[in-house]
Amino acid sequence: MPRKTTKQKSKLTDADRHKRFKEMAKEVGASEDPKDFEKAFKKLTSRASK
């Protein structure tokens, strides 16, 4: 049987990952306020403990 050849995706650098993360955060309207993060995190942890 012939071997399947697969192309490996090029690995992103840390700078590329950071850029994509920031772009996605802007796209979804993420807040930069730490208080908003804490509020959302508390909602998640309270649901997980039930």
Buried (B, 14 or more C-beta within 10 A) or exposed (E): EEEEEEEEEEEEEEEEEEEEEEEEEEEEEBEEEEEEEEEEEEEEEEEEEE
